[in-house]
Amino acid sequence: MSAAAAVPAEFLSLARNLVDISRPILRGYYRTRLDIISKGDESPVTKADRECEAALRAAINKAFPAHGIIGEEFGSERADAEFVWVLDPLDGTRAFVTGRPTFGTLIALTQGGKPVLGVIDMPILSDLWIGATGHATTLNGAPVKARPCAELKDAYFSAALPQMFQGADRARHEKIAGSAKSATYGGDCYQYGMVATGFIDLVVEKTLGIYDYLSLVPVLEGAGAIITDWAGKPLDTKSGDAVVAAGDKRILDQALAILNG
């Protein structure tokens, strides 16, 4: 598969199968009492995260044993392979442990470090976005498109937590949020699905890992949206912790001007 070629059907089939594996695991643990472990970055980890990732890894290894895997809970294997799956089994663990339905599973496939396939699955809400190079992004099987928005003053803005912005970044965030038509918080990966579906215009976030955003790239691009780092550069496995997603490049450019001003 060349970098510009459409993602093969067998890769898309595995992505859908992975959702069939992850959904029942997370649904089974939803709103149950779980021991919460604090990781080094102080984000909570539960048994559900680990069981889900272990099951996903086993399925990938069975289907494509030469492919690499990078997972948030269990690290890397064959990370230098041409094709590498990047897994966040439970994006939005804080939502999960507080009984809220806005957590999801993120699955990306990279080729040469660049994301070519992405999945955003919301197991409780039953919303599944799939995006891949050469394919239109779908939500539950139906194509979706981001909406046009020419001016930041008309944009609906979102971020997971205002606390992710510190120091000078806090002032930049407040300027963007204050300039937008509306600012809301929460939703983790669900926010990006709403950009792809035309309900949110702009998401700006920081303190993310590659598990949090690589899957978003094909989903957004296949819906006509765009996602970059804060310098406006494409996202890959070497990118940093800050991203901007917009349904319209005009909004992206206005946000980047503030972030780099």
FENZI-V770910 format. One record per residue. PSI is psi in radians with two decimals (* if undefined). Layout:
{{PSI} {PSI}}
//
This chain:
{{2.12} {2.89} {-0.53} {-0.10} {2.69} {2.49} {2.28} {2.71} {-0.59} {-0.50} {-0.73} {-0.66} {-0.74} {-0.72} {-0.75} {-0.67} {-0.64} {-0.64} {-0.70} {-0.46} {-0.80} {-0.67} {-0.94} {-0.53} {-0.89} {-0.65} {-0.62} {-0.50} {-0.15} {2.28} {0.62} {2.82} {2.07} {2.56} {2.30} {2.23} {2.39} {2.20} {3.14} {-0.55} {0.18} {0.16} {2.52} {2.50} {2.46} {2.98} {-0.57} {-0.76} {-0.88} {-0.70} {-0.72} {-0.86} {-0.71} {-0.71} {-0.70} {-0.76} {-0.76} {-0.71} {-0.71} {-0.79} {-0.61} {-0.73} {-0.76} {1.39} {-0.29} {-0.21} {2.62} {2.90} {2.32} {2.05} {2.61} {-0.56} {-0.60} {0.26} {-2.65} {2.57} {2.36} {0.75} {-0.24} {0.11} {2.78} {-0.77} {2.20} {2.24} {2.33} {2.15} {2.30} {1.68} {-0.48} {1.57} {2.09} {0.76} {-0.58} {-0.71} {-0.76} {-0.86} {-0.24} {0.25} {0.35} {2.57} {0.14} {0.46} {2.80} {3.11} {2.28} {2.25} {2.17} {2.61} {2.18} {2.61} {2.07} {0.53} {-0.12} {2.35} {2.27} {-0.24} {2.43} {2.52} {2.30} {1.98} {2.27} {1.67} {-0.56} {-0.64} {-0.20} {0.64} {2.22} {1.98} {2.36} {2.23} {2.52} {2.61} {2.25} {0.07} {2.56} {2.50} {2.44} {2.64} {1.99} {0.66} {-0.18} {2.38} {2.52} {2.75} {2.47} {2.79} {2.69} {2.54} {1.97} {-0.47} {2.45} {-0.58} {-0.30} {0.07} {2.54} {2.04} {2.60} {2.67} {2.73} {-0.85} {2.30} {-0.41} {-0.21} {-0.16} {2.13} {2.73} {-2.33} {-0.50} {-0.52} {-0.74} {-0.69} {-0.74} {-0.78} {-0.58} {-0.74} {-0.86} {-0.70} {-0.41} {-0.35} {2.84} {-0.62} {2.54} {2.18} {2.83} {2.63} {2.91} {-0.35} {-2.20} {-0.38} {-0.54} {-0.72} {-0.59} {-0.61} {-0.48} {-0.81} {-0.47} {-0.07} {0.45} {-0.38} {2.47} {-0.49} {2.32} {2.26} {2.21} {2.83} {3.08} {0.61} {2.80} {2.99} {-0.48} {-0.52} {-0.40} {-0.33} {-0.65} {-0.43} {-0.48} {-0.98} {-0.58} {-0.83} {-0.79} {-0.63} {-0.18} {0.13} {0.13} {-3.07} {2.54} {2.33} {3.11} {-3.11} {-0.18} {0.02} {0.23} {2.62} {2.67} {2.41} {-2.96} {-0.18} {0.02} {2.86} {-2.59} {0.13} {2.33} {2.73} {2.24} {2.37} {2.56} {-0.30} {2.29} {-0.47} {-0.66} {-0.71} {-0.82} {-0.66} {-0.70} {-0.75} {-0.63} {-0.69} {-0.77} {-0.50} {0.17} {*}}
//
